């Protein structure tokens, strides 16, 4: 992914993480609360099998839709 797209996606991940604060279900492994930014990055890695930085530019829109899905379906 090119640098411009990476920066745009990182900003989207940060804003989405901000909105997910205190909205993720509690988990015994995270007694102080879950990290919403790490959650988004993990979901991306599980879905696409690579970091958001390594996803091809032509899949940017799919990744944006997936990040929105993660926000709308916190788990």
N, C-alpha and C positions, 0 to 999 in steps of 0.2 A: 504494500500500500504506500502511496506517495505521502510525503510529509504533510501536505495541506490536508489531505483526507484524515490522516492520523490525528492531527490537532483538532479537527472538527469533531471526530468521533470521541476523542478523549474529553472534550468539553461536554458533549452529550452524555457520556458516562458519568461525569462529575455531577451534572445537573440532575440526572436521573437518580444517582445515589443520594443526593441531597433530599429529593422528594421521597425516597424510600426509607429514610432514617426513621427508626421506631415503628416501621410498618411490617418488617419481616417477622415471621413467627418465631417465638422464643425457642431456644435449643439448649439442652443441658451442657453441651460442649462449649457454649458461649455465655457464661453467666453474666457478663457485663454487657451483653447485647451483641447482635451480629453486625458485621461490617458490610454495609450495603454496596460499597464500591467493589470490594473483593467478591461479593456475591454476583454482581453483574459480570465481572471479568471471568469468574468461574463458569457461569452459565454459558458465556460466549465460547469459552474453551471446550466445554462439554459438547456443545452443539456443532461447532465448526472444526473441532479437533486441532485448533491452533489459536494463538493469541490474536487479538483484534488487529494488531500491527502487521500480522503476516497474512491476513485475508486479502485476496486480490481486490483491486479498485473496482472491478466490475460487479462485486458483490456488496458494495457499500450500502445500497438502498435496502437490500435484504437484511444486512446487519442493523441498520437503523430501525427497521420494522421489528426485528427480534428484540432489540433493547426496549422498545415500547411494549412489546409483549411481556418481557420480564417485569417491567414496571406495573403493568396491569394485572399481573398474576404472580404476586410475591409468594414465595414458598420457602 
